[in-house]
Amino acid sequence: NPNKRRVWFENIDNWIDCKIIKYGSIKVGGKNRGPAIVECQNTSIVIGNKGYFTKKKNGDILVKIIDKGKKIKKFDLTNPINLEIILARLRSVADEADKILLKTSFSSAVRDGKDYSLVISDQYGRCVGMPTECMPLFITCMPRTIRIISDLFRGNLNEGDVILSNDPWICSGHKSDVALVAPIFKNKKLNGFIGTILHVADIGGSIGDFRAWDFYEEGLMIPPIKLYKSSKLNQELIHMIENNVRLPKLVLGDLFAMVSTINGIKLSIEKLYKRISNLNFESIANEYSLRMKKAYKNEIKKFPKGFYSSEIKVDGILIDEEKEKREDIYLKVKIEIKKDKIVVDYTGSDKQRERQPINVPYSYTMADTFYAVQYILFGNIPNIGTQYCPIDIIVDENSILNATKPVPVYARTRTGIHISSLINIALSKHFKNNVIAGCGHNVIFRASGIDNENNYFAMTFMPKGGMGATGTNDGFDCTVYPTNCTMIQTEIAESRAPILVERNIVPNTAGKGKYRGGAGQYVKITSLSNLPLQFSFRPNFMKNTAKGLNGGKNGGSSKILINGEIQKADPIVIKKNEYVEVITAGGGGIGNYNQRDFSKKKEDKINKIYL
């Protein structure tokens, strides 16, 4: 029937024939009952058999939804099909919430850079739901963050509470990442938590990634504290944040976007409660834990037992007058594959560095370790949280990979991103097809100043380097691992700041090999401001480049130029029509270049990967 269409309604687990109604044929003010499909110019609206809709005077369609779906009395969680259905529904809830946060956020780092994530957990922080697309660092840190906060507030949690913190040792390693954690209740009993985290536009502190001499110079630090107490906003905390950051509208806007996201998740979970009477997150986590342990145990049985080790040196702070700051950083790892678990030992890595904000708190080291090992050894096992993965981490206190207060940590990615390469190098000889060569990563830099309308602005850029080759494929150009934040689009950057942006792929930066690394990129930013603009940079791979594996060559180095000359200070100031140029590093290759397929070499030449 051309005037009807069959639609599946999940709430009743059945198909319904819905009449098709053209938007233009609906009378204003009339009450129209479903089931129906209203066809508008750019969308269609589906109304169930119990719902109705009205056309308002301004043309909007007001829909009243009456959901009296089936309530499943019991849901056998030991049944793998049922377990997968619940996990899929929780993932769908997380996906929807992910879009809420993306669409309601204020800052470009979140809305355009996607520097955020969220999880749903049981009352002990064990993850039961995460978005399909998420940032590895955040999604791996958050279960631990939730567990710590839940322990701190155990017995002091109420419906409507939202706890805020940006403690680097509790959250994800530096103060700019702010986490909100909210309890979920069922029948007045704690059932689990919602955790969200994002990178705020500003947290105070000194300008310049490498300028802070200690933890206290890096801006506002908020220990776990209730932002909302029984749904009542903590105005004193809001005022304190508002008066200690440079961009209060963006920072507070993003915080309230997180709150909206939490509320959206709660509403979705309430609907699930109506459908599944015995929905208990602890029971789900217990069942999933049993199955995951079995899956990991079966995989570990296949691996050759023994020790795998590597060590690398990475750039110090090269642009600094103090010699000791420019010294290379040495990182070491020894991985032991045992009968039932993996032990990752960083003993022997350099000590933490005083007055250098490139130290890494344990939270970050833990996250990147878990993610790298899971990627290499357990790629066929679904990742829904580190708490299910049998990995033990050993790292000395006061190590640069387990920094303690009061050393600064703001630029912890500067050191931490090499954890993945360290682990891949260690495992490269015995797991050749699973590893990834060194990645060029981002050159993170920040532009700030007064625009031509006399407003203060600050914008973070994260142009990507080249991704390392894998054991079976070339690395992607201008793509990084293990993070997946995106570079703000050129048009958006130019619309929000008085700048002109140019971007290109850089030839001869991709590490050669049977499988080549990804190429880096060139970014040029010219000031169009009538007033000076300030830039601060977080370069990497300027001296020690991304490693090739198993005969592959290293990637090309990164560079920063100010008006055509090598950068000699940080931060720097440029005037109108002056410019900065950033070249990101290329990824390492894998295997001997002489074994590279001839058609691939020809393609590289056509695409000007190599000149």
BAFI-523959 format. One record per residue (C-alpha): residue in three letters; x, y, z. Coordinates in pm, whole numbers, plus 50000, padded with zeros to 5 digits. Example, Ala and Ser with C-alpha at 12.3 -4.5 7.8 and 13.67 -1.06 7.14 Angstrom:
<keses>
ALA512304955050780SER513674989450714
</keses>
This chain:
<keses>
ASN500005000050000PRO501695032849889ASN499885051750165LYS501255029850444ARG504625017550562ARG505554989750805VAL507575001651105TRP509184981051382PHE508424994751733GLU510894981951990ASN508674990752285ILE506084964752178ASP508474941651989ASN506254941551681TRP505564956151337ILE502824982051280ASP501434995150951CYS501675033150973LYS499725056950749ILE501815082550561ILE500755118750612LYS502205148150419TYR503235177350639GLY501335202350423SER498045183850464ILE497995186750845LYS495625213150987VAL496865236451260GLY495575227651608GLY494055194251517LYS494755163251726ASN495995134951506ARG496465099851641GLY499115074551547PRO500345051751418ALA501605074951147ILE504625087650956VAL504655125250900GLU506775133350593CYS508395167650622GLN510795184450379ASN514035172050536THR512905144950776SER510155120950875ILE508465118451214VAL507235084551338ILE504335083351586GLY503395050851759ASN499915036251790LYS499395051652137GLY500785085952051TYR499315116551884PHE500565148651724THR499465184651671LYS500625211251426LYS501295244451601LYS500725279051454ASN504455284151396GLY504575251951193ASP506215229651456ILE504915194551508LEU504245186751875VAL504325149251943LYS502935132752255ILE504555098952311ILE502825073652532ASP505195044352586LYS503585014452748GLY506054988952621LYS506394953652744LYS508044949253080ILE510204918453090LYS509834903453435LYS513144884853430PHE516164887553206ASP518524857853240LEU521974873953244THR523754840353218ASN522324837152868PRO524964851452630ILE522324864052387ASN520534883152662LEU523854897152786GLU524744909352438ILE521304925452400ILE521754944752725LEU525294955452634ALA524064966752291ARG521294987352451LEU523715003452696ARG526075010852407SER523155027052224VAL522435048352533ALA526105058652541ASP526105066552167GLU523085089052207ALA524705106452505ASP527915110752308LYS525965130452046ILE524305151652318LEU527705161652454LEU529075168752107LYS526095190452007THR525695209752333SER529375217152406PHE530795252252363SER534555249252304SER536235239451978ALA538375213252158VAL535205193752236ARG532855202551952ASP535445201151673GLY538385182551832LYS536205155852004ASP538435156852312TYR535945139952546SER534325106852637LEU531885089752876VAL531165055953034ILE528395038153223SER529635015653505ASP528494994753797GLN528955007754152TYR532604996454155GLY533575014353834ARG533454983653610CYS532394995553266VAL529124982053122GLY528565007852848MET530655031152632PRO530155048952298THR531055031151976GLU533545058851898CYS535535071052195MET538915084752295PRO541145055952414LEU542855075552693PHE539615087552851ILE537695055152813THR540565036252976CYS541045061053263MET537395066253355PRO536655032653526ARG539545039253766THR538375075253819ILE534865063253901ARG536175036854141ILE538275062154333ILE535455087554355SER532885061154454ASP535175049954738LEU535615085954856PHE531865092154866ARG530675057654971GLY527605061755194ASN527325098655105LEU525625096854768ASN522105107854683GLU519915110354377GLY520855141954189ASP524485143154307VAL527185151454052ILE530835150454160LEU533495171153983SER537285167653983ASN540295174853766ASP542935159653996PRO545535145953749TRP546255116053973ILE542575106753990CYS541475116053638SER543565114753321GLY546885130953401HIS546535168753379LYS544255195853514SER542705205453181ASP540745172653176VAL537705176953400ALA535575147053502LEU531985146153626VAL530725114553798ALA527065109053891PRO525465079754075ILE522625059753919PHE519985046454155LYS517335019654120ASN514625016954382LYS516705040554600LYS519705016954588LEU522985025654417ASN523135007054086GLY526095023253912PHE527695055153785ILE527845077553481GLY531265092353413THR532035120053164ILE535335137453096LEU536485164552859HIS539335188652794VAL538235223652900ALA539245254752706ASP541235268952998ILE542035260453359GLY544195290653449GLY547915287853513SER550835300153305ILE550665303052926GLY553085279452752ASP553135241552778PHE556665239952925ARG556695270453154ALA555295256753480TRP557945248553740ASP555615228653960PHE552115214053978TYR550725245454143GLU551615268053849GLU549505247153613GLY546185262453707LEU543165254553918MET543075220154082ILE539705207954210PRO539665177254435PRO536525155654415ILE533665178354524LYS529915178854461LEU528945201954177TYR525335192054247LYS524105180054585SER520685163454559SER520125182754233LYS521045216254393LEU523865234654212ASN526935244054415GLN527045281054323GLU530205287454526LEU532095261754318ILE530785277253996HIS531875311954107MET535305298854202ILE535815282853859GLU534375313053677ASN536845336653841ASN539955315253788VAL539835307053416ARG540405329353114LEU537405316452916PRO534625311953173LYS531775310552920LEU533395281852732VAL534485263053044LEU531135265753224GLY529245259352900ASP531105226452856LEU530535216653220PHE526795221653187ALA526855202652856MET528295173553057VAL525475177153309SER522905176253026THR524575144852897ILE524375128353238ASN520675137053264GLY520085122652917ILE521715089853017LYS519615088253334LEU516385092253135SER517415064552896ILE518325041253181GLU514985048453351LYS513305036053031LEU515415004553043TYR514324998653403LYS510714998553283ARG511534972053024ILE513874950153229SER512854947153593ASN516084930053709LEU518524953553531ASN521464953653771PHE524814967253657GLU526814947853915SER525304915053793ILE526074924753432ALA529674933353523ASN530064900653718GLU528814879753427TYR530904898953176SER533964895453398LEU533614857553406ARG533364855653029MET536194880252969LYS538554861553203LYS537874829553013ALA538434846752677TYR541704862652790LYS542924829952942ASN542274811652614GLU544214838152420ILE547184838752659LYS547534800952618LYS548464807052252PHE551314831252328PRO554964820852371LYS555784825552738GLY558764846352842PHE560204881452852TYR560084908452583SER561934941052635SER562834973852467GLU564185008152545ILE563995040952355LYS565145076552394VAL562785105352323ASP563135143052300GLY563635164352607ILE562485200652605LEU564715211552317ILE563775248352317ASP565145258552655GLU568215276652785GLU568865250453056LYS571005221752930GLU569485195653163LYS566025202353019ARG567265194952667GLU568625160752760ASP566965129952606ILE564485109752810TYR565115072352841LEU562195048252868LYS562465010852931VAL559974982352947LYS560104945153018ILE556974925552935GLU556474890953081ILE553824868152934LYS552844844253210LYS550434815253217ASP547404836353304LYS548424872953280ILE550724899153130VAL553184918853347VAL554444952153210ASP557454965353404TYR558845000553345THR561674997453598GLY564775015453471SER562965044053299ASP564185079053384LYS563225095953708GLN560635123653706ARG561985157653604GLU561765187853827ARG560485220153670GLN559575201953347PRO555855195753281ILE556495164153077ASN556045140453372VAL553335113853350PRO550995104853638TYR550145067953682SER546605072553547TYR547935081153200THR550625053953203MET548025028153302ALA545635038553024ASP548165038052741THR549685005352865PHE546354987252872TYR545305000852536ALA548574991752360VAL548684956352502GLN545014950452421TYR545554963052065ILE548534939952001LEU547604908252190PHE543844908652234GLY542514926251926ASN539724900751878ILE538314905752230PRO535824934452269ASN537154963452472ILE534674975352732GLY537134984953001THR540604978153139GLN539224962853456TYR538544930353270CYS542034927153116PRO544664906153307ILE547544931153296ASP549734940453593ILE551804972453573ILE555044978153765VAL556435013353765ASP558665029654025GLU557285058654226ASN558915091454120SER559575076553776ILE558795099153481LEU555995073853411ASN554675075153769ALA555215111153869THR554355124054215LYS553455158854337PRO554585186054314VAL556285180553974PRO554405196453681VAL552465173453445TYR550565195853203ALA552355183052888ARG552315146652999THR551405134852648ARG554845147152541THR556325116752717GLY553305094152754ILE552615089252384HIS555875069552358ILE554505042052584SER552745026452286SER555925026352074LEU557905011552363ILE555464982452392ASN555184977152016ILE558974975851979ALA559224950252261LEU556654927252098SER557584933651734LYS559804903051680HIS557244877451794PHE553964894451698LYS554984908951361ASN551524911951208ASN549934927451517VAL552294956151593ILE552364991851470ALA555525012051403GLY556135045251576CYS553595072651504GLY554505109051438HIS551705121151663ASN550465157051695VAL552365189251739ILE549985205251986PHE550035243051989ARG547835270952114ALA547085305351974SER545675332552198GLY545175369952201ILE542635397452139ASP540635395051818ASN539585424451600GLU536355428151798ASN538345432652122ASN537445398252262TYR539965374552419PHE540255341352238ALA542305309652276MET542375280852032THR544235247752046PHE545485231551726MET546435194751702PRO547765188051350LYS548485151151322GLY551665134251220GLY551795102051021MET550585069151162GLY553085040751181ALA552855011750939THR551264979551063GLY552464944350994THR550114941950696ASN549364977650578ASP550755012450520GLY550235038150794PHE547605064650729ASP548765099750642CYS548045126750902THR546585101251145VAL547835092251491TYR547675064251744PRO546735058552023THR544755090952055ASN542065100851807CYS541395137651873THR540805156751552MET542385188351413ILE539935217251412GLN538705223451058THR540355252150873GLU537095270550801ILE535995268451164ALA539375280551294GLU539355310251057SER535795319451157ARG536675320451529ALA540085337051527PRO541815364351320ILE544045339751133LEU544585324350791VAL545305286950783GLU547065266550512ARG547565228750523ASN549335202650307ILE550825167850327VAL554635168950360PRO556695147650116ASN559595126150239THR558315123650598ALA556855088350571GLY559225061550700LYS560115037550416GLY559495000250438LYS557644971150284TYR554754989850442ARG555445027050467GLY554565050150752GLY552035078050712ALA553175112350595GLY553175142550823GLN551525175550742TYR552415212050698VAL550365238850872LYS550915276150823ILE549035301751032THR549225338350939SER548015365251179LEU545255388451056SER544935405051396ASN545585441851452LEU547075432151789PRO549895407251864LEU549015370251892GLN550765346252128PHE551645310352034SER552905282352258PHE554015248652124ARG554395212552238PRO556705197651973ASN557885161651963PHE560055140151734MET562305169651645LYS565445150051735ASN564375114151805THR561945104151530ALA559165077951517LYS560695043151507GLY560515019151214LEU560234981951292ASN561704949951150GLY563854967450891GLY561554997050828LYS562945032450840ASN562125059351094GLY559665086751006GLY560715122450928SER561205148451201SER558915176851305LYS559825213751276ILE558515247351393LEU559355279351205ILE558565315151304ASN558545338351003GLY560695313050820GLU563275308551098ILE563705279751344GLN561815285551670LYS564145297551947ALA561725306152229ASP558405294852372PRO555885310752389ILE556365334952098VAL554485365851978ILE553735374851616LYS552285406451462LYS549835411651177ASN550865393650855GLU553585374251039TYR553265336451047VAL554155303551211GLU554815270951025VAL554485236451178ILE555645204051015THR554505172551193ALA556565140551203GLY555985110750977GLY555275075451095GLY557805047051092GLY557815019650828ILE557794981850871GLY559924957250673ASN562534961550401TYR561714988150141ASN563124965549866GLN560204941849931ARG557624969249874ASP555144961749598PHE556074979849275SER552534993249227LYS552705008449576LYS555995025549493LYS554415039749179GLU551415051749379ASP553745068849629LYS555405087749345ILE552085098749192ASN550855110749533LYS554205128049599ILE554795108849922TYR558445107349818LEU560085132349583
</keses>
